[in-house]
Amino acid sequence: MIYLELFFCFFKIGLFSFGGGYAAMSLIQSQVVLGHHWLEMSEFADLITIAEMTPGPIAVNAATFVGQRLAGLPGALICTLGCITPSLIIVLLLSWLYCRYSNLDTVQGVLVGLRPAVIAMIASAGLTLLLLALFGSSDWHTLPLSDFREIECGLFVLCLFLLRRYKVSPILIIFGSGLAGTLVYLAAGLL
Amino acid sequence: MNKETLKQNDLHIYWKLFTSMLTLSTFTFGGGFVIISLMQKRFVDELHWLTEEEVLDLTAIAQSAPGALAVNAAIIFGYRIRKLPGALAAVLGTIIPPITIISILSLFYQQFRDNRIVALALQVMRAGVAAVIFDVVITLIQNLIRTKQPVLLAVMILGFIASFFLQVSSILLILLCALIGLALSRSHTKKGGASV
């Protein structure tokens, strides 16, 4: 029964993927390519490329891709459901606990320590993305400084200004930066 | 307010949660913290459904559970806003865009993957996405400074160094900062001062 197998495979992936998309990716590789032979290694490489090029969490993208290949749209839905079911169970339980106990002094103490940590993690993700945009690499100690991209830098400064000063909608900023940047590159004949 | 309008109001909120996540998820290029930044702007700044502290608390919890951060955050934000139906509405909105996009793309992904315009647009888009995250981070840091608690600012700076330069895993970071928070609140109560 392929549907059950798919569901439980992605249930396992959802349950054991801690720490971001790339951790999930190696888990998906060991399950889908090495364990079940559902994808060839080259198809898996394609999957990573596409997951990076499309919106949404990598695990959900991978689940949809594998499910679609093996069992069409029902397969895609079942894989995705399998992948998010552990989250639903665990996070709903944690949500309930938060709503019930977040006023306790001890819990408040812990949360006060966590808030700066979350800001740090968001800042770290932002800087990683900025370096990727400006230098095509986010590895800070081997940053290719000669590859600096002026167009992206200008775009970043302009976008940040529009967001801070005029509160432009972030969706418009993301979409607009893609469009404007592409046009600038094409106009400059750099493609 | 009678029961009928109350029900209508609830439905309106589920719908708004669903459509908010649907839009945000469609544009979340580049990892879980991008959607967190977008959710912060939407649910705190625009809709005023959550406070900034709640967003940070809920993100820490979402990040410490297994699974994709975007999915976990949708569940816990949705639950905080409108219990179980809110969580389901938010998570549905989050997963529909990737399912739709990948399902369509899996039919002709080679053309998409090798298209240079698409690759270029995605590359330059990162500058805009980075700006959105920086905008949110600036606001968060400003508000952290306003609390006038240098210890928390120090935790943030050390946390940033640990996360960005030393590549400390987020689970470990959360665990360490939870302990720091606990120690801080203990020392404050012992001194007889108000809790942090």
Interface residues (C-beta under 8 A of the other chain):
Chain A: G14 L15 F16 S17 F18 G19 G20 G21 A24 D46 T49 I50 M53 T54 P55 G56 P57 I58 A59 V60 N61 T64 F65 Q68 R69 L73 A76 L77 T80 C83 I84 P86 S87 L88 I90 V91 L92 L94 S95 W96 Y98 C99 S102 D105 T106 Q108 G109 V110 L111 V112 G113 L114 R115 P116 A117 V118 I119 A120 M121 I122 A123 S124 A125 G126 L127 T128 L129 L130 L132 A133 L134 G136 W140 I151 E152 C153 L155 F156 C159 L160 L163 R164 P170 I171 I173 I174 F175 G176 S177 G178 L179 A180 G181 T182 V184 Y185 L191
Chain B: T23 L24 S25 T26 F27 T28 F29 G30 G31 G32 F33 V34 I36 S37 L38 K41 E53 L56 D57 L58 T59 A60 I61 A62 Q63 A65 P66 G67 A68 L69 A70 V71 N72 I75 I76 Y79 R80 L84 A87 V91 T94 I95 P97 P98 I99 I101 I102 S103 L105 S106 Y109 Q110 F112 R113 R116 I117 V118 A119 L120 A121 L122 Q123 V124 M125 R126 A127 G128 V129 A130 A131 V132 I133 F134 D135 V136 V137 I138 L140 I141 L144 L152 L153 V155 M156 I157 L158 G159 F160 A162 S163 F164 F165 S169 S170 I171 L173 I174 L176 C177 A178 L179 I180 G181 L182 L184 S185 R186 T189 S195 V196
